[in-house]
Amino acid sequence: MSSILVIGGDRLGNIVDFLQDQGFTEIHHVTGRKSSQTGVKIPTGVHMILVLTDFVNHNLAKTVKNQAKDRELPIVFCKRSCAAIAKALLHVA
């Protein structure tokens, strides 16, 4: 996997470094706070979607979940911490 879309979180901070250590070379980020972002489209070439549940608009999460299902992309929901992300990624692999 080389490309991931992260939904949620105003700033990713050390999560970017963590995801790069996990093998993701391209990291797309949508903060997901504004209602205007609910119409976001999953970029082409994305291999996985990570939704940070404690910092996301619920309608956006639902929209992205449906798009991921249509494109048969793995989607992971977790809290905004490297430990939670690591645990969630273990269940996908």
C-alpha positions in Angstrom: 0.0 0.0 0.0 1.4 3.3 -0.9 -1.4 5.9 -0.8 -3.8 6.7 2.1 -6.5 9.2 2.6 -6.8 10.5 6.2 -10.2 12.0 7.1 -10.3 14.1 10.3 -7.9 15.9 12.6 -7.0 19.5 12.1 -3.3 18.7 12.1 -1.8 15.2 11.7 1.5 16.0 13.5 3.5 12.8 14.0 0.9 10.6 12.4 2.4 11.5 9.0 5.8 10.1 10.1 4.1 7.0 11.6 2.2 6.3 8.4 5.3 6.8 6.3 7.0 4.2 8.6 4.2 1.9 7.8 4.9 2.1 4.1 2.5 4.8 2.9 4.4 7.1 0.5 1.5 9.4 -0.4 -0.8 10.8 2.4 -3.9 12.8 1.5 -5.6 14.7 4.3 -9.1 16.2 4.7 -9.8 17.8 8.0 -13.5 17.0 7.9 -14.6 19.7 10.3 -16.5 21.9 7.8 -19.9 20.9 6.4 -18.7 22.1 3.0 -16.2 19.1 3.0 -19.0 16.5 3.0 -18.9 16.3 -0.8 -15.2 15.2 -0.9 -14.3 12.6 -3.5 -11.7 9.9 -2.8 -8.7 10.7 -4.9 -7.7 8.1 -7.5 -4.8 5.9 -6.5 -5.7 5.8 -2.9 -5.3 2.3 -1.4 -6.8 2.8 2.0 -8.9 5.3 4.0 -8.3 6.2 7.6 -11.0 8.0 9.5 -10.1 9.7 12.8 -13.4 9.4 14.6 -12.9 12.0 17.3 -12.3 14.9 14.7 -14.7 14.4 11.8 -18.1 15.5 10.5 -20.5 12.5 10.7 -22.0 13.2 7.3 -18.5 13.2 5.8 -17.7 9.9 7.4 -20.8 8.3 6.0 -20.1 9.7 2.5 -16.6 8.4 2.5 -17.7 5.0 3.9 -20.1 4.6 1.0 -17.5 5.7 -1.6 -15.0 3.2 -0.1 -17.6 0.4 -0.2 -18.4 1.2 -3.9 -14.7 1.2 -4.8 -13.9 -1.8 -2.5 -11.3 0.1 -0.6 -10.4 -0.8 3.0 -11.5 1.8 5.5 -10.4 2.0 9.1 -12.1 4.0 11.9 -10.0 4.9 15.0 -9.1 7.6 17.4 -6.4 10.2 16.6 -3.3 8.5 18.1 -0.5 6.5 16.7 -1.3 3.6 19.1 -4.9 3.5 18.0 -3.9 3.7 14.3 -1.3 0.9 14.7 -3.9 -1.3 16.3 -6.5 -0.6 13.6 -4.0 -1.2 10.8 -3.2 -4.7 12.3 -6.7 -5.7 11.7 -6.6 -4.7 8.0 -3.4 -6.4 7.0 
